Amino acid sequence: MNRRLFLARTCALMASGLPAESVIAGDRHRTGLVFDEIFLTPFFPPDHPEQPSRLAVAWHAITTSPLYHQIRRIPLKRISGSELRLVHTSAHIAGIRDNYGPVIDRYARAGVAGVLVACDAVHRGRVRNAFALVRPPGHHAHNAGEVVGFCLFNNVAIAARYLQRRLGYRRILIVDWDFHHGDGTEAFFYDDPSVLYFSTHRLESYPRTGYPERRGAGAGLGYNINVALECGAGDREIIEAFETQLMPAALHFKPDFILISAGFDSRIDDTLGCFDITDQGYADLTDIVRSIARRSGHERIVSALEGGYNLPGLASGILSHLQALMK
């Protein structure tokens, strides 16, 4: 199916989808989903891997799956600069607006808003956990005032500070299984013991950061965990990293809320990655994260899309992740 047909079908499906704010008995036991047509906004040139078709394909797969009617839609809302300034400088925020214009600025803010409304819904008990189907990715963004690694604002880093400073949570766990290291996320929390950051990635690939010896600084020493995997790493290797390195650290940390930087470029056959993680692998990783949440006394998890550029693989990986969240 070509891109234009995907976009048209996506808009039609949105018009006939589940009511976003309906109150349904048992909704608090459901998984929430954030998606909005603003995420179909073009930004990069047509030959760039980060395209609206990524979300169009994923949205089509979700809405044509039996899972769709078990999900609660969460509507988007606008955010102000105050949310962005939870991690970003005023110069960075102005740089995005001035360098790329108001349309792209609004689109980039929507990615942040999608993760924040998912956090709100979980916090208020409207859903048990949630997945934010948003773009652009965010985990490379820091304070450069421009696009860094396809990222404009750091969606998950902002969400972590939002959870702490607006919603009152103390300890936040960020799990990043994207193929690429989240250098922006690491930088924001490197000396902060209130945020445990765990990343699996290929060290030799962009941005060539994420060395295992980088464990945090000052009071944050030990709260930054980098696991470098080799090309060809699959389910066994990444699950072992989660079980032997994430699980004991997270259970000791006892997070109040968990955020997932869910990059599916770590999936087998991705065009920008060389790992061999399968759809079942993503389900197993999701189960591990849910086990950490339950053993910490809650099920508060918000997952946000990062990378993933093989379109059929991205869609099937997301479906597997969603199904595991919904168990």
N, C-alpha and C positions, 0 to 999 in steps of 0.2 A: 504494500500500500504506500502511495507517495505521500510526501509531507503535507501537501495541500489538503488531501483527503483526510489525513489524520487530524489536522486542525479543525476542519469542518465537522467531523464526527465528534471530536471532543466538545466543541461548543454545543452541539445538539444534545449530547449526553448530559452536559451540565444543566441544560435547561429542563431536563426531565428527571434529574437526579433526586436523591433523598433531600427532604427539607432540612436545611442546615441547623435550625434552632428548634426543631420540634422536640417536645418533652415526651420521651418514650419510657414506659416502665422498664426498669433495669438498665437504663443508659449508663449508669455509673459502673456497670460491669463490662461495658463495651470498649472497644478500641476506637479512638478518634482519628479522623483524617482531615488534614488541611490541604486544600487545593483551590486555586483561583485562576481564571483565564489570564490574569496579568502575567503569570509565569510563562505564557506563550509569547511574550514580547521578544522580538529579535534584538540582539545586541552585537554579537561578534559577526565577522564576515561569514558568508554562506558555507565556506569550506572549513570553518573552525569546528572542532569537535563538540563545543558546548553550545547546543542549539535547542530551540523550543521543541523540536521533535523528540528530544529525550523525555520530556514530561508528557507530550501528547501520546506517545507510545505507551508509557507507563499508566497514564490515566485510562486509556482505552482498555488495557489489560485488566485494570482494577474494576472498571464499571461493567465489564462483560464477564466478570468472575462471580461465582456464588458468594464470595466473601463480601462483595459490595453491600449487600442488603443486611449485613450484620455489623456494619460500620456506622458510626455517627459522624456526619459531616460537621466540621467546625468552621464557621465563617471567618474570613479575614477582617482585620480592622487596620486603620491607619495608625502609625506611631509618630511620635514627635522626635525632635533631636535629642531630647533628654534620655530616651532609651539608648540611642546610638552612643551617647557620651558616657554610658556606663563602662565602655572600654575604649572607644575611639576619641581622638582629639578633635577639637573644633576644626583644626586645619585639615585633617583627613576628610571629615564630613564635607567641608566646603570644597575640597579638591575633587571629590567624586561628582558633586553637583556642577562645578565649574568646568571640569575636564570632559564630562560626558553628557551634560544637559539634563533638563528636568524630567524627561521621560525615563531615562535610565536611572536617574536618582530615585524616582518613585518606584520603579521596578525593583531596584536593589533594596530599598527600604521594605518592600513587600516581603522579600525573603526573610528578613529579620522578623517582621510582624507575624509571619506564618508560624515561626517557632515559638514566639512569645504567646500567641493565642492558644497554641497547643499546651504550653506550660500552664496557662490560666485554667484551661479546661480540666487538666489533671488535678491541679491544686484545689479547684472548687468541687471536685468529686463528680463532675459531669461525665467523665470517662475514666477508665482504669489506667490507660496509657494512650499514647498517640504517636502518629507518624505524620511528619510535615513534608509533603511532596512539593518542594520549593526549589527554585533556582534564582540566582546563581549559587554555586557552592560558596563556602565561607571560610574554611579552616586555614587557608593561607593568608587571609587578610590581617594586616596589622595596622600601621598608621603611616602608610606611604603616600596617601592622597591619590592613589591610582589603582588600577587593576593589578593584582598580584596572583599569578597562578589561577586565572579565571574568577578570582574572588574580589568582591568590592567591600562588603561589610562581613565581619565574622559572626555569623548567625548564632552559632552555639556558644561562643565566648560571651556574647551579649546576653544570651539566655541564662548562662550561669550566674552572671552578676545580677540579672533581673530577679532570678529566684532568691538570691541572697538579700538584695537591698530593697526589693519591692514586696516580695512575698514571705520573707522571714526565714528561709531555709539556711542552715549553717554550712553543711558539708555537701559538696557537689562532686559526683564522679562523672568524668567525661571519658567515654570509650570511643576510640577512633579506629575503625577497621578499614578506612580508605587505603588504597594502594600507596598513596603518597603521604608523607609525614605532614601533620598539621603544625607547621612551624609558627604560624600566627597564634594559634591556640596555646601552644607551649609557651611562647614569649609572654603572653598576658598573665600567665599563672605560675611562672617558673619559680618565684620565691614565696608562693602563697600556700600555706598548709591547709587552707579551707577548700581547695580544689585539687582533687587527685586526677591527673591526666594520664591516660594509658593509650598508647598508639602502637599498632602493628603496621609495618610499611617496608618498602624496599629502600635501603639506604642510598644506593647508587642512582636512584631516579630523582626527578625534581621533587623537592628543592634541595636535595642532597644534605638534608639535616636529619636529626633524630638519632644521633649516636647513643647507644645504650649507656655510655658513661655519663651522659647528661641526665642527672637524677634530681635536679632542682638545686636551689641555692638558699642559703640562710635558713630561715624558719621553714622554707619549702623543700629542704633537702629530703629526698625519699618520696616526694609526692609527684614526681614526674617519671614515668616508666616508658621507655622506648624499647620496642622489640623489633630488631631488624631481621627480616626474612629474605631468603634468596629467591631468585626466579625459579618458578616451578613449585614453590610452596603451595600446598593444598590444604584440605580440611584437617588432616592429621597435625600438620605443623602449627596452624593457627589455633586450633582447639587446644593443643598442648600449651601454647603460650598463654591462652586465657585461663586454663586450669592451674598452671603452675606459677604464673606471675600475677595475673589480674586477680584471680579469686582470693588468694591469701591476703594481698594488699587491700583489696576492697572490703573484705570482711573485717579486717582490723580497723579500717577507716570508718566503716558503718555510714555510708552516704545517706543523706536525707532525701536526695533526688538524684536520678541518673539521666544523663543526656548521652545520646549516641550520635556520633558523626558517621552516618551510614553511607559510606562510599562503596559503590558496587563496581568500581574499576579494579577491585581486587578479585573479581570473579573470573573464572576460566574464559578465555577467548576475548577478553576486553581489548579494545584497540590501543589503549594507553597503559596497559599493565601486563605483567607476565606471571601473575599468580594463577593457581588452578583451583580456587575455591568454588565449590558447587552450590547449588541452591539449598541442598540439604545442609551444607556447611553453614550457610547463613542462618538457617533455622536452629542449628545447634548453638551457634554463638548467641543468638537471641535467647535461647533457653538458659544459657549460662548467666547472661545479664539479668534475666528475670529471677533466677535463683538468688543472685546477689541481692536484688531488691527485696525479695521475700524474707531472706535471712537477715536483712537489715530492718525488717518490721513494716514493710510497705510494698506497693507495686507501682510507685511513681516513676515512670519512664517516658521520656519524649525522645523520639528518634527523628533526625533531620537528614534529608538527602544531601550527600556531597557529590562525589564523582560517579562515573558509570557511563560508558560511551559506546558500548555494543548494545544497540537498542533492544533487540529481543532478549539479550542476557540481562540488561538492566530491568526490564519489565518482569522477567521470571524471578530474578533475585528479590525484587521488591515484594512480589506476591508471596514468596516463601517466608520472608521476614514478617510480613503482615500476618500471615497465618499463624506463625509462632507467637506473635504478640497477642493474638486473639484466643489462644488456648484457655 
